Amino acid sequence: MPQRLHLVFGGELVDPSRSEFRDVNDIHIVGIFPDYASAHDAWKAEAQRTVDNAHMRYFIAHLHRLRDEEREASSTEELG
């Protein structure tokens, strides 16, 4: 069974109604998790920790969706 890696990250947004970070250098990388359940737990903990700041948002990125080992490499993957 393939791994289903998830990245949890967040930071302060320019506007709470958009997903644009105020400063990308200050993005908080919580970590990479082996499954959605553990990623969700980490996301929830950070979201609750920063609940008093309406501009703070945390996200879960599904890293396993970025690369499909069964497909041929894209032209950009072949460059590097």
Phi, psi and omega in degrees: 000130181290153176289148177240075184286144180227136178256130175249126182209163179187180180173187182277131181266154176296316183218129183300343180271358180231165180253047178251121181286142178297316180216109183295340177288344180257013178295132180268114175271110180286315178156177176250133187237148187282350180204165183295321183300313180289326176295318180297319177299317179293317178300314182297318179299315180291319179298318179290325180295329185250019186300334181285347179252105184296342181271351180274133177220143175241148185228158172244120176257130180274089184298329181295341179277347182282338183220127177246109184298340182278342182269156175292155180294145175283169181298326179288326178293329182285343181290326188258000000 
